[in-house]
Amino acid sequence: MSLDLTDRRIYGFATEEHLRFADVDANGHINNGAFLQLLENARVSYMRAIVRSGLPRFRVVVGRLEIDFKRQMFFPGRATACARLLDVHERKCVIGHGLFDGEGNCTAVLKAIMVSLNEETHRSMTFEPAVRAALEKYAASKDGLGS
């Protein structure tokens, strides 16, 4: 399934973010690094919500980030950071993100490749079947929330 990450309607999960003066760069707009932090907060919060929904405990780590910056954001302001599962593989999953300014304009999209991690060896491992099945349900759903 191919989804348009700039479309706010594909995301059932979002965090409301406050843009800080400390995030402003020399050009007077929100720094690119701050975009990554805002999206990371959404990703971590989304994954925690999934785990708390009753899944067996599992760990993932970032293997790759691909971000496209679409437009600037300015201080002061607010942003909405969204996340949802897009795809699940044997040892990794793909999480899509959208970042939207206070007017609802998409300012960035990101794909995060998350690798399944064995907590003891710190090596990649396959997802347990129950975890993979649940993650696939989230990825296949309309809003990324399994509904």
Secondary structure by P-SEA (a helix, b strand, c coil): ccccccccccccbbbbbbbbcccccccccccaaaaaaaaaaaaaaaaaaaaaccccbbbbcccbbbbbbcccccccbbbbbbbbbccccccbbbbbbbbbcccccccbbbbbbbbbbcccccccccccaaaaaaaaaaaaccccccc
